[in-house]
Amino acid sequence: MARAVNYQVAALYRLPLPIPQLPVSRPTTATIHTDALRHNLTKVRQTAPNSKVMAVVKADAYGHGLERVASALESADAFGVAAMSDAERIRAAGISQPILLLSGLDEVSDVARLAELQTDSVIHHVSQIEFLEEAQSVARPIDVWMKVDSGMHRLGFYTGDVPVIYGRLQALQGKGIVGKIRALNHFAASDELDSPVTQQQMDVFQNTVQGLQVERSLANSAAILSWPSSHCEWVRAGGALYGQTVVEGKTGADFGLRPAMTFSTRLIAVNQIKQGERVGYGGAYECPETMPVGVAAIGYGDGYPRAVKSGTPVMVNGQMTQIIGRVSMDLMTIDLRGIGGADVGSVVTLWGPELPVETIGAAAGTIGYELTCSITRRVRFQED
Ligand SMILES: *Cc1c(COP(=O)(O)O)cnc(C)c1O
């Protein structure tokens, strides 16, 4: 079970109470496999045996549910989040592991909030150092991670500026505002196994932080799995913990990972449609013969991508078949030719251990991460 909100802890951190789950009556369900989450954390630890593991749980734990995932992965060495409200939710769930705000503080008032929530901050821009300098005192020093731009050119300090930035952070350390100083870098293409970019970024980063007394973190999931020389003191695992990979043409299972989510629903109608008749919006699919067509209670209103075409795989009663016609807001239509026992109430699986979310992501022109992140609030969540 997901850990309930501990109201005493919530009061301690002055936390807003969580938004309740919407009441839902549809059979559309995301089942989170907490044993798979734990298996994947073990796999990451085995792959990077000398590193501490930060479990990245941003975007509601890649759509799997923040409190649920943080509770299942409480043995992680830290959690990485993208918003202060995520840190609030983790603390409200009674979890005391270190937390890192991956894009860091946004305003001066965040300094006190970070200290209250015992949350560490990435520092990627001078404005954030200024916020820290403006704060006269804090309840407890804030541990910071200095982000070095080793070549991705999104967030981070230019390598030539790092000595000065490090000096300013040390001065803040002297004033008791900053605690530990660490350093991180983010890879632009660690999923491209034959690209020289990752090795170049590693070299730039290591040269830049050489001589500084800092723990380092370079690797995201793809680097954990494919670039062992990037492991260092800390690795930051996101997708791998959910059993997913972004390496093109591969699935998490190819790396010994187990999918942490099954997305499923049920058939609400089975109809015989005549040869030559068209199915759904725009008549996008024409029946090549008279055939049984199933209608499943799921659509883009639940977060299933509308972009997929006829022919995208789907499972009915554990048997592989295909989507036909356009995915609509509440419904999709399914080819039931040759599917034994398919009837109203039959279980329809959109993705899960037998049908990788990476396959559906590719069919939609995206990655599995985006699909699990896009599940909407009318979907019922459960754990097994
Ligand atoms: C999202 C994120 C990660 C995790 O990336 P995965 O590819 O999911 O492992 C690691 N570090 C930072 C800074 C991130 O924003």
The ligand as a Gaussian input file, in Angstrom:
#p B3LYP/6-31G(d) Opt

LIG

0 1
 C       15.712000      13.114000     -15.135000
 C       17.101000      13.220000     -14.686000
 C       17.864000      12.073000     -14.442000
 C       17.362000      10.681000     -14.712000
 O       17.440000      10.381000     -16.085000
 P       17.079000       8.907000     -16.613000
 O       17.455000       8.886000     -18.039000
 O       15.619000       8.740000     -16.433000
 O       17.846000       7.975000     -15.760000
 C       19.147000      12.249000     -13.955000
 N       19.646000      13.481000     -13.724000
 C       18.949000      14.602000     -13.956000
 C       19.556000      15.920000     -13.684000
 C       17.650000      14.514000     -14.445000
 O       16.957000      15.625000     -14.682000

